[in-house]
Amino acid sequence: MATSEELHKRRVEAVARGVGSTIPAYVDRAGGGTITDVDGREWIDFAAGIAVTNVGNSAPRVVEAVRAQVERFTHTCFMVAPYESYVAVCEQLNALTPGGFGKRSALFNSGAEAVENAVKIARHATGRPAVVVFDHAYHGRTNLTMALTAKNMPYKHRFGPFAGEVYRVPMSYPLRDGGLDGATAAARSIEMIEKQVGAENVAALLIEPIQGEGGFVVPAQGFLPALREWATAAGVVFVADEIQTGFCRTGDWFACEHEGVEPDLITLAKGIAGGLPLAAVTGRADLMDAVHVGGLGGTYGGNPIACAAALASMETMRELDLAAAARRIGAVMGERLRAIAAGDPRVVEVRGRGAMLAMEIVVPGTLTPDPAATAAISAACHAAGLLTLTCGTYGNVLRFLPPLAISDDELGRGLDILAAAFG
């Protein structure tokens, strides 16, 4: 087997430079809460493939379901010759997602594709052009979703021009907006929409219930319900981007449930299928069915292997009660992170929910972001065998997304490495 050093030399010659990687190691196998590279080095996994392997890598039910499906058939294209597993995934999503109203679902390949289709559905159903998004938002890397995403580098720089009729308003970011309460922060955003866009022109209001790449920003209590109420009154489609927060990650099946918010449409991906590429838009039946036949779809959307993995993943989440596991991880991790913060003035805030937690790093005594210190701490973790990620508009947030199947021992060892990295 080639070493990581040998593989990296091959990579330089074969892979486009614009595709980055967090660690300079090449994976051989992974499971539970660990990754092992081709040189035999083990890493505690606090990334989960960016909130994808919630059930863990190589979860037994997923492995068996994928193996069985591959032996039957790998692809027909649901739009050409349909199959039961696509229908079954849609049935489960309709039942699992928030909202007691009738729902429909459509399956796609990636989070960005789900977001694009949610926008298509909202525009088609309302006949309106405008889409409202928020500061610090991340919604993808395609042309439309780059327009929806707030951060320039590395996502948008020199890739424009972007899709039009996208408008950005302030997010509730308690650390950086003076601690505005949720209702006041929502009123500020709503006033901007009404003055600068006009509610009658807005097809969709698109928001991450907890922002992901933007810094794990948790809006103040009441912010989401106030926006939901306004959208309903204005005839605006409220779209919750739960691509990173979904499937038990925050301690509920979906982050919207924390405040009882029922979105009109919800975009899903990442944790849905145990590591296989699958995404979905689920929402109100009248909106989803407004689109003409042939208006939604794609060659690989709802691939049968990915659908088999999704059904097995959702069964695993239920069987192991991974929402409760996320709450337990959050309690253990949150206590350790707050202890680190108490002894290090660079940590201005520990925030998040469930197994989606973060530390914001600043110049001590200020709110000035310190991306260099953030990168150094993360690098120290990598050197000691802990896989961590950074994020945030300012690049100064350490984010933690362990698999929900991580063992107590693996979690504890990872937190020990993290604490030492701050030392």
ABEGO torsion letter per residue (X at the ends): XBBAAAAAAAAAAABBAABBBABABBBABBBEABBBBAAGBBBBBAAGGGGABAAEBGBAAAAAAAAAAAAABABAEAAABBBAAAAAAAAAAAAABBEABBBBBBBBABAAAAAAAAAAAAAAAAGBABBBBBBGBBAEABAAAAAABABAOAAABGAOBBBBGBBBBBBBBAAAAGGBBAAAAAAAAAAAAAAAAEAAABABBBBBABBBAAGGBBBBBGAAAAAAAAAAAAGBBBBBBAAAABGGAAGBABAAAAAGBBBABBBBBGAAAGGBBBBBBBBBAAAAAABBBGABEEAABGBAAAAAAAAAAAAAAAAAGAAAAAAAAAAAAAAAAAAAAAABAABABBBEBEABBBBBBBBBGBABBBAAAAAAAAAAAAAAGBBBBBBEAAGABBBBBBBAABBAAAAAAAAAAAAAAAX
